[in-house]
Amino acid sequence: MTITITLSPELDALLRDRATQTGQDVNIVASELLASALEWEKQDTKEAIKSIQQGLDDFEAGRFRSFQDFAEEQRGKNDLPANA
């Protein structure tokens, strides 16, 4: 399948530099980078959904604390004033 995209001159230069550095055809480098980015996004989404579900499960099981407790802990960890 062929897809045509328009790159900014800066991105085009970066892509071509990467291809030159790796000794690969620019189309192969572009395809591999795109595949890598899409796989990362897919994995990141799965992890986010898993974390959200864990939070919901914890809440339903009564494993939670008030925002005030959380905020106080964060102020202490990050040396923030009490009114921040």
C-alpha positions as CSV (number, residue, x, y, z in Angstrom):
1,M,0.0,0.0,0.0
2,T,1.3,3.4,-0.9
3,I,0.5,6.5,1.2
4,T,1.8,9.9,0.3
5,I,2.5,12.4,3.0
6,T,3.9,15.9,3.0
7,L,6.6,16.6,5.5
8,S,7.9,20.0,6.7
9,P,11.4,20.7,5.4
10,E,12.8,20.2,8.9
11,L,11.2,16.8,9.4
12,D,12.2,15.8,5.9
13,A,15.8,16.7,6.7
14,L,15.7,14.7,10.0
15,L,14.3,11.7,8.3
16,R,16.9,11.8,5.5
17,D,19.6,12.2,8.1
18,R,18.4,9.2,10.0
19,A,18.3,7.2,6.7
20,T,21.9,8.2,5.9
21,Q,23.1,7.4,9.4
22,T,21.6,3.9,9.3
23,G,22.4,3.3,5.7
24,Q,18.8,2.5,4.9
25,D,16.3,3.7,2.3
26,V,14.4,6.7,3.5
27,N,11.1,4.9,2.9
28,I,12.1,2.0,5.1
29,V,13.2,4.3,7.9
30,A,9.9,6.3,7.7
31,S,7.9,3.0,7.8
32,E,9.8,1.7,10.8
33,L,9.5,4.9,12.7
34,L,5.8,5.1,12.0
35,A,5.3,1.5,13.0
36,S,7.3,2.1,16.2
37,A,5.2,5.2,17.1
38,L,1.9,3.4,16.5
39,E,3.0,0.5,18.6
40,W,4.1,2.8,21.4
41,E,0.7,4.6,21.2
42,K,-1.2,1.3,21.3
43,Q,0.8,0.1,24.4
44,D,0.4,3.5,26.1
45,T,-3.3,3.4,25.6
46,K,-3.5,-0.1,27.0
47,E,-1.6,0.9,30.1
48,A,-3.7,4.0,30.6
49,I,-6.9,1.9,30.4
50,K,-5.5,-0.7,32.8
51,S,-4.6,2.1,35.3
52,I,-8.0,3.7,35.0
53,Q,-9.7,0.4,35.5
54,Q,-7.5,-0.3,38.6
55,G,-8.5,3.0,40.0
56,L,-12.2,2.3,39.5
57,D,-11.8,-1.1,41.0
58,D,-10.0,0.3,44.0
59,F,-12.7,3.0,44.5
60,E,-15.5,0.4,44.3
61,A,-13.7,-1.7,46.9
62,G,-13.3,1.3,49.2
63,R,-9.6,1.7,48.7
64,F,-9.4,5.4,48.3
65,R,-8.5,8.6,50.2
66,S,-9.8,12.1,50.2
67,F,-8.4,14.7,47.9
68,Q,-7.4,16.7,50.9
69,D,-5.2,13.8,52.1
70,F,-3.7,13.5,48.7
71,A,-3.0,17.3,48.4
72,E,-1.4,17.4,51.8
73,E,0.9,14.5,50.8
74,Q,1.9,16.2,47.6
75,R,2.6,19.5,49.3
76,G,4.9,17.7,51.7
77,K,6.7,15.7,49.0
78,N,7.2,18.8,46.8
79,D,7.7,21.4,49.5
80,L,4.7,23.5,48.4
81,P,3.0,26.1,50.6
82,A,-0.3,25.1,52.3
83,N,-2.4,27.3,50.0
84,A,-1.0,25.9,46.7
